[in-house]
Amino acid sequence: MRIIGSEVEAHLSWAGLMDALEAGHHLPRAEIKDMFLYRGKDTLLVRAAWIDGLGQLVKGATVFPGNGARGLPAVNGGALLYDDQTGELRAVIDFHLLTKWKTAGDSLLAARHLARRDSRRILLVGAGTVARSMRAAYASLFPDAQFSVWARNVESARGMDAEVVADLEAGVRAADVICTATMATAPLIKGEWLQAGQHLDLIGAYRPDMREVDDLALKRASLFVDSRATTLGHIGELKDPLARGVIAESDVRADYYDLAAGLYRRSSDAEITIAKNGGGAHLDLMTAGYILGAAGRAG
């Protein structure tokens, strides 16, 4: 059994992770179970996944938005990776390492297939840990990109190697790729702001009471998710408009299990695409397998 921390990060690459995620979706479909417990704004998530041929993973996460005032990370937890054949514990993986690479790799894989190849202007909405990870991830896929960032707290956006924009609407209208990584409970992005050919990567909403884009944005765009099983019935971004009949489940064109059939892709350069990042445990399992492999190669 190995304990894997940030020392392995130098041996990881975004391209390698995207390839591992794609390969994981060619294995038998994951069995996934999630448990959510809430106390006010605080959340406990316990996520488990089993992929035949890869292994099993259990990941516990706590999300306490008030931790910032305590000088602590808002998200904490731990992850256990088990052997596919014996069920033995193979690795305990640093939660923050695993979550960083899983979350950003998930969204980066969507951009690989949905964002226009000539995308050069990337807007980050939010300036927290996830947005900073996305700055590095997107730069690997779009090395010539120009980055801008919008945040409610302008000071939090300093030091991100991105132009700070004060006008969110103007920033959205000017961007090729828009990445939202916020704690918003009401939509920040309006559909009337969207332009032909844009790709939106929605990361932040993870609870039933959270939204980052409005109904019009969902209706104007072609909708994609990383997993139907972990997004449609759990996350407000889709659960709420589905319940009100704004969109239908059939409006979600594909998830990552449709990659092999060629369905997870944009249809034209003029199409607006939205990818909802739900970050299920099966993606943690695929990422953990990649990290364990990298640790083994690094000795």
C-alpha positions in Angstrom: 0.0 0.0 0.0 1.3 3.4 -1.0 0.7 6.9 0.5 0.8 9.3 -2.4 1.1 13.1 -1.9 2.2 16.1 -3.9 5.7 14.7 -4.5 4.3 12.9 -7.5 2.9 16.0 -9.2 6.1 16.7 -11.1 5.5 13.4 -13.0 1.9 14.2 -14.0 0.8 15.9 -17.2 -2.6 17.2 -18.4 -2.2 15.4 -21.7 -1.5 12.1 -19.9 -4.5 12.5 -17.6 -6.8 13.3 -20.5 -5.7 10.1 -22.3 -6.2 8.2 -19.1 -9.8 9.5 -18.7 -10.6 8.7 -22.3 -9.2 5.2 -21.8 -11.2 4.8 -18.6 -14.4 5.4 -20.5 -13.6 2.5 -22.9 -13.8 0.1 -19.9 -17.1 -1.3 -18.7 -19.4 1.5 -17.4 -18.7 2.5 -13.8 -20.9 1.6 -10.9 -21.3 4.9 -8.9 -22.9 5.6 -5.6 -23.1 9.1 -4.0 -24.2 10.2 -0.6 -24.8 13.8 0.3 -25.4 15.2 3.7 -26.0 18.9 4.4 -25.9 21.3 7.4 -26.8 24.7 6.3 -24.2 25.7 3.7 -21.8 22.9 4.8 -21.7 19.6 2.8 -20.5 16.1 3.3 -20.1 14.0 0.1 -19.1 10.4 0.1 -18.5 9.1 -3.4 -17.7 5.5 -4.4 -17.0 4.0 -7.8 -16.2 0.5 -9.2 -14.8 0.0 -12.7 -14.3 -3.6 -13.7 -10.7 -3.9 -14.9 -9.5 -0.7 -13.0 -10.5 -1.0 -9.3 -12.6 0.6 -6.6 -12.3 4.0 -5.0 -14.0 5.6 -2.0 -13.6 9.4 -1.6 -15.0 11.5 1.2 -15.2 15.2 0.9 -16.3 18.0 3.2 -17.2 21.4 1.8 -17.3 24.2 4.4 -17.5 27.6 2.6 -16.9 29.5 5.9 -13.4 28.0 6.2 -11.9 30.9 4.3 -12.5 33.2 7.3 -10.6 30.6 9.4 -7.6 30.6 7.0 -8.5 27.0 6.0 -9.3 25.3 2.7 -13.1 25.2 2.0 -12.8 21.6 0.7 -11.1 18.7 2.5 -11.3 14.9 2.6 -9.5 11.7 1.7 -9.4 9.0 -1.0 -8.8 5.2 -0.8 -7.9 3.2 -4.0 -8.5 -0.6 -3.9 -7.2 -3.4 -6.1 -9.6 -4.6 -8.8 -8.8 -8.3 -8.3 -8.3 -8.7 -4.6 -10.0 -5.7 -3.0 -6.8 -4.8 -1.1 -6.0 -1.2 -0.3 -3.5 -0.1 -3.0 -3.1 3.5 -2.1 -4.1 6.4 0.1 -4.0 9.5 -2.2 -3.8 13.1 -1.0 -7.2 14.5 -1.4 -6.2 17.9 -2.7 -3.8 16.4 -5.3 -6.5 14.0 -6.5 -9.3 16.6 -6.6 -7.1 19.2 -8.3 -6.2 16.9 -11.2 -9.6 15.2 -11.5 -11.5 18.4 -11.6 -9.3 20.3 -14.0 -8.7 17.2 -16.1 -12.5 16.6 -16.4 -13.1 20.1 -17.8 -10.0 20.0 -20.0 -11.2 16.8 -21.6 -14.5 18.5 -22.4 -12.6 21.5 -24.0 -10.4 19.0 -26.0 -13.6 17.9 -27.8 -15.9 20.9 -27.6 -13.9 24.1 -27.7 -13.0 25.5 -31.1 -9.4 24.7 -32.0 -8.7 28.4 -32.7 -9.9 29.4 -29.2 -7.5 32.0 -27.9 -9.5 34.1 -25.3 -10.3 32.3 -22.1 -12.3 33.9 -19.3 -12.1 32.4 -15.8 -15.1 33.3 -13.6 -14.0 32.9 -10.1 -10.5 33.2 -8.6 -10.3 30.3 -6.1 -8.2 27.1 -6.1 -10.1 25.5 -9.0 -9.9 28.5 -11.3 -6.1 28.7 -10.7 -5.8 25.0 -11.6 -7.8 25.7 -14.8 -5.4 28.5 -15.7 -2.6 25.9 -15.9 -4.7 23.2 -17.5 -6.1 25.3 -20.3 -2.6 26.7 -21.0 -1.5 23.2 -21.8 -4.2 22.8 -24.4 -4.2 26.3 -25.7 -0.6 27.5 -25.3 -1.2 30.8 -27.2 -4.3 31.7 -25.2 -4.8 35.0 -23.5 -6.5 34.7 -20.1 -8.8 37.1 -18.2 -10.4 36.6 -14.8 -13.5 38.0 -13.1 -14.2 37.7 -9.4 -16.5 39.3 -6.9 -13.5 40.0 -4.8 -11.0 41.7 -7.2 -8.1 41.3 -4.8 -8.5 37.5 -4.9 -7.8 37.6 -8.7 -4.4 39.2 -8.3 -1.4 37.0 -9.1 -3.2 34.7 -11.5 -1.3 35.7 -14.6 -4.5 36.9 -16.2 -6.1 40.2 -17.0 -8.6 41.2 -14.3 -11.9 42.4 -15.8 -14.5 44.3 -13.9 -17.4 43.9 -16.3 -18.5 40.3 -16.4 -20.9 40.8 -19.3 -18.1 42.3 -21.5 -15.7 39.6 -20.4 -18.2 36.9 -21.4 -19.0 38.5 -24.8 -15.3 38.7 -25.7 -14.3 35.2 -24.7 -14.0 32.0 -26.7 -13.9 29.7 -23.7 -15.7 30.7 -20.4 -15.0 28.7 -17.3 -17.1 29.2 -14.2 -15.7 28.0 -10.9 -17.8 29.7 -8.2 -20.0 29.1 -5.2 -22.9 30.9 -6.9 -26.5 29.8 -5.9 -28.1 32.1 -8.5 -27.0 32.4 -12.2 -24.1 34.7 -13.0 -23.9 34.2 -16.7 -26.9 35.3 -18.9 -27.8 33.6 -22.1 -28.3 36.9 -23.9 -24.5 37.5 -23.5 -23.4 34.4 -25.3 -21.8 34.5 -28.7 -21.7 32.0 -31.6 -18.9 29.5 -31.3 -18.3 29.9 -27.5 -17.6 27.0 -25.2 -18.7 27.2 -21.5 -17.2 24.9 -18.9 -19.4 24.9 -15.7 -17.6 23.6 -12.7 -18.9 25.4 -9.6 -22.5 24.1 -9.0 -22.4 20.8 -7.0 -25.6 21.1 -4.9 -29.3 21.1 -5.8 -29.5 24.8 -4.8 -26.6 26.0 -7.0 -26.6 27.6 -10.5 -24.0 29.5 -12.5 -25.9 30.1 -15.9 -29.5 31.1 -16.5 -32.2 29.2 -18.3 -31.7 31.0 -21.6 -28.0 30.0 -21.7 -29.1 26.3 -21.4 -31.7 26.7 -24.1 -29.3 28.4 -26.5 -26.5 25.9 -26.1 -25.8 22.3 -27.0 -25.6 20.6 -23.6 -23.0 18.0 -22.6 -22.1 16.4 -19.2 -19.3 14.3 -17.9 -21.8 11.8 -16.6 -25.6 11.7 -16.8 -25.6 9.6 -13.6 -23.9 12.3 -11.5 -25.4 15.5 -12.9 -29.0 15.3 -14.0 -30.6 14.3 -10.7 -28.2 15.9 -8.3 -26.9 19.3 -9.4 -29.1 22.4 -9.6 -27.6 23.6 -12.8 -29.6 20.9 -14.6 -31.9 19.4 -12.0 -33.8 22.7 -11.5 -34.5 23.5 -15.2 -35.3 19.8 -15.8 -37.9 19.8 -13.1 -39.5 23.0 -14.5 -39.5 21.7 -18.0 -37.1 24.3 -19.3 -35.0 21.6 -20.8 -35.5 17.8 -21.2 -33.0 15.0 -20.5 -32.9 14.4 -24.3 -31.4 17.9 -24.7 -28.2 16.5 -23.1 -26.4 15.4 -26.2 -23.7 13.2 -24.7 -21.6 12.3 -21.8 -18.1 10.8 -21.8 -19.3 7.3 -22.4 -20.4 8.5 -25.8 -16.9 9.5 -26.8 -16.3 6.2 -28.6 -19.3 6.8 -30.7 -18.1 10.2 -31.7 -21.1 12.0 -30.1 -19.2 14.1 -27.7 -18.2 16.9 -30.1 -19.4 20.2 -31.4 -21.3 20.2 -34.7 -20.0 23.5 -36.1 -17.8 26.4 -35.4 -20.9 28.6 -34.8 -22.4 26.2 -32.2 -22.5 27.3 -28.5 -21.5 24.4 -26.3 -22.0 23.9 -22.5 -20.2 21.2 -20.6 -21.3 20.5 -17.0 -18.6 19.1 -14.8 -20.1 16.9 -12.2 -16.9 15.3 -11.0 -18.2 11.8 -10.2 -16.2 9.3 -8.2 -15.5 7.2 -11.4 -13.4 10.2 -12.6 -11.6 10.2 -9.3 -11.0 6.5 -9.8 -9.6 7.0 -13.3 -7.4 9.9 -12.1 -6.2 7.9 -9.1 -5.2 5.0 -11.4 -3.2 7.5 -13.5 -1.6 9.0 -10.4 -0.6 5.6 -9.0 0.9 4.7 -12.4 2.9 7.9 -12.5 4.1 7.3 -8.9 5.2 3.8 -9.8 7.1 5.0 -12.9 8.8 7.7 -10.7 9.8 5.1 -8.2 
